Amino acid sequence: MTAGLAGPGRISAQRVHWSRGRASVRAMSFDLYFLSREPGQSWDDVMEALEENAQSERPFDDAALATWERVKTALSSLLPNAEESVGERHRELTDEVTAIQVSMFSGELSLTVPYWHTGAEAERVVGMLRDVAVAVEEATGLTAYDPQADAPFLGEGEHSAAGTFDRTHASLAEHVRGDLPADSASYSTRGAGRRGSFWSRFFERDRH
């Protein structure tokens, strides 16, 4: 894994936004959140507490750093080429090939991957997500929660994840064809890194 500072060409860290009863899942990505749920707590309760904690914008403390180091070690063999981004309040690992990104703020650990994967490739990526989720759960003692399925990812959400990729990709493709100019993809390449932005890769894949 290589390290570097966050920059405009990198997929940026983003926080979860939550409305009671349902996650406001970003339309562009499949997300997992690694959570600790107490007896009697609903997933809604845990996510609301996570959002409230996110408002504090606390610096990355020693406890968070120790957890992050365990996560990095656990993922070193699964995402060997992932690049690390370091900031005052966050850490990230981004795999350029799959665009799987693991992000940590103080008190918040999440995973995101864009919806550009479909078919057999989506099945393969979901398999990778399962391996990553297992590794992170073992390293942290947290549970990978899938807001798309409103259930734990392992054993439940993983079975519907590939279908979610296919349906969402098709919906996005229909939306961008109907609402954006034919050359819209060109706008997304401004300031993008060496592998391009989400939109440039989405349009490129969708043309095939």
N, C-alpha and C positions, 0 to 999 in steps of 0.2 A: 504494500500500500504506500502511496506517495502522499506527501502533505503539501498544503499550500493555503494561502489566504483566499477568502471568498472574493469573487470578482464578478463583473457584469456578464462574463461569458459562461458562468456556471449556473446550473439549475439552483435557484435560490431556496433557502429554507423558508417554509411558510408554516403558520400555526393553524390549528384546527379552529373552526367556528362552529358553535353548537347551538341548536335551538331545541327546546325541550321536546322529547319524544322522537327526535330524528337528527342524525348528523347532517350538517350542511357540507356534504362531501364535495370536494372540488370536482367540477365536471371533467377536468382534464386528467385526473389520476385516480388510481386505485390505492387506497390508504389503509394502513393498519396502525393501531395505537397499542403500546405495551403498558398495561394497567394493572393496578392492584385493587381488587374488589373485596370489601369487607362483607361478612355475612349480613344478609338483609339489604345490601345495597343493590340497586339496579344499575345497568350499564349507563342509563341516563344520568343517574346521580354521580357516577364516577366521571363521566365526561364533563358534566357541569362543573365539578370540582376542579378538573383539569383546566378548563377555560378560565375559571376564577384565578387559579394559581398562575396562569400565563400572563395575566394582567400585571403581575408584580415586576416582570422584567428583571428578575434577580440575576446577578452575575453567576457564571459557572463556578460553583464552589468545589471544595475538595472531595466531598461525597459524590457529586455528579461526575467529577473527573475520574474517580476510581471506578464508578460504574461504566463510564465510557471506555476506559481501558480494557475492562472485561469484555465489553461488547466488541471492540476492535479485535481483540485476541480471538474471540469465538468466530468472527467472520473472516479471519485472515486467509483461511483455506477455501472458503466459499466464494469470496469476492477478492481474489488476490491482486487484481489490478485496480481496485477502487482507490480513488483519490480522496484524501482527507482535507476538509475545509475547516479552518479554526477561526473562531471569533470570540469576543469577550463573553457573549452569552450563549454560544452554541458550538456544537461540533457536528460535522456531517461526513458521511462516506458516500461517494457517488461512483457507481459502476457505469462507465461510458457506453458499454455495449448494450446492456439491458435497460439502462437508466434507472435501475433500482437505487434508491437513495434512503439511507438510514440517517435520521437527524435526532439530535438531542439538545434540548434546552434544559435548564435546571428544573428538574421535576417533570420533564416531558420527554418521552422517547417514542419516535414514530418511524414508519416506513412508508414510502410512496413510490409508485411506478406509473408512468404515463400509459394511457389506454391505446397506444399504437400497436400493441401486440394482438394478433388474431389467430384463430384456428389452431394448428399444431404448435405454432410459436407461443401462443397464449398458454397452452397446456404446459409447455416446457418452462415458461416463466413462472407459472403458478407452482410448479414443482420446485423451482429455485426459491420462491417465496416461502414455501413450506420449510425447506431446509434452513433458510435464514431465520424464520420464526422459531423453529425448534432451538437453534443455537442461541438466539437472544433470550428466549424463555429460560433456558438452562443457565445462562450466564447471569441473569438478573432476578429470577424468581417471579417475574411478571407474566401476565397473560396477554397474548396477541389478540386484541379485539378487532373484529371486522365490522365497521359501521355500515358497509354495503349490505351485509347479511344480518346486522344487529345480533351478532353471536360471536363466540370465540372462533378464530380463524381455523385453528387446528381441530380436525374432527368434525367441523360444521361448515364454516364459511369456505374452506378450501374446495369443497365439492361443487359449489356454484360459481366460483371465481372466474373460471375460463369463460363460462357463458356470460358473465357480467362484462368481461373484456369485449367479447364479440358484439353484444347488444349495444354497449356504449360507443364502441368504435363506429358501428353502423349509424347510430344516432348522430354522432359528431360529424361524420362524413356527409350525411344528409343536410345537417345544419349549415356547415361551411359552404357546401355547394349552393345552397339556396340564398344565403345571406351575405356572402363575401364576394368581392370582385374576383375575376379569374386569376389575376396576378397577386392575390393576397399573400400567398406564401412568401413572396419576395420580401415583404415587410418584416417577416419574422427572423430573417437572417442578419439584420442589423445588430451588431454587438454580440452575435452568437459566438460560441466557442468553436473549436476545430471540428466538432461533430454536428454543429448546428443546433437550433432550438427545437422545442416541441413542434411548432407549426411547420417548420421546414421539413422535418422528418415525417410528420403526419401526412402532409400533402404528397411527399415523395412516395410513401408506402401506399397511400390510397390510390395513386395513379396506376398501380400495377394490378 
